[in-house]
């Protein structure tokens, strides 16, 4: 299950880091499909890393080179330099998704016009979509100034990205293609998720819910008006979370319940069919059973601290994190308070293979190995997102981008950025 959010501009000293100088490709996508494989990107055979963790041979300019089976982003950082000769020191990494350690997509907002872009906007608010293929970083920038909000997929040849002004694009493994909805007025999409290539859900402003069945998009709107922030889907049901409501689709009809007036922004954890958990205010966790609300309080020293994120690895293991380092753990059918290890706000949780990681403001980082917690800062700025493919391939993103290789966290530097 995936749970599935500034520095100053820095000079490049009259250097452009583009495909010719750095070995990184840049693609510009508009209404027509764009082949993101064009350029000098090295290619490798076999479709992925060997399972024994050995090295692959990559062919490209200058002959074959040896690369690591797992990503080494420190050696080949993401290059997204603007035409104004600065690199993305002001970027905000807001979403991560991938199908494997050699297929990772990251949404970067506020990057400006990427060097090599054919569609110049002179807007600092422009987004870019970064891709790690196990060999190098590549950047895709779409036509216009649409802010990108969410990326999700089912495989390396089935990836979706959504954003403002009804922006929806699909990647088939070779090209990005615009997919106009042609249903309803343009809206800002905030989140996309699903269960398969024939069950894709996109939600957004103005009670917007759209469903893709593998052939066409359709409208599927709950009854109450709201701004929807996230969507969670399983084979049995779909949960859509808004600012004021929680909406459940049981694959037949929609039901809606109002959230408390002081509810906070949260993710949704569908623990079991008909049951969802949300982060709540002042020490509360909201439990929704079908259309019946039940708020659960977790004992803690500071009842004023709000929860921010709920994530679970299974129906028997869940975590909630929030302000002032607040942690709660769900096991044996109940919630219990976790240790207080930091005063920084915690924003995300993710885990696998018996380990769970937590990140937050001021570069806060906690690790739980199944028995004990450890704490140490891994960055200097706010981290909002966690995602990974294994215990040796975990990504943390926010105002910085960090990678865990199984032994240590490693900063993914921005070319040209100066502290």
Secondary structure, DSSP 8 states (H G I E B T S, - for coil): ---------EE-SS----HHHHS--EEEE-SS-EETT-SS--EESSSS--TT---EEEE-TTS-EEE-SS--TTTS----BBTTSEESTT-EEEEEEEEETTEEEEEEES--SBTT-SS----TT--EEEEE-SS-EEEEEESS---EEEEEEEETTEEEEEETTTEEEEE-SSEEEE----SSS---EEEEEEEETTEEEEEETTTEEEEE-SS-EEE---SS---EEEEEE-SS-EEEEESSEEEEE-SS-EEEEE--TT-----EEEEETTEEEEE-STTEEEEEETTEEEEEE---S-TT--EEEEEEEETTEEEEEEGGG-EEEEETTEEEE-----SS-EEEEEEETTEEEEEEGGG-EEEE-SS-EEE----SS-EEEEEEEETTEEEEEESSEEEE-SS-EEE---TT---
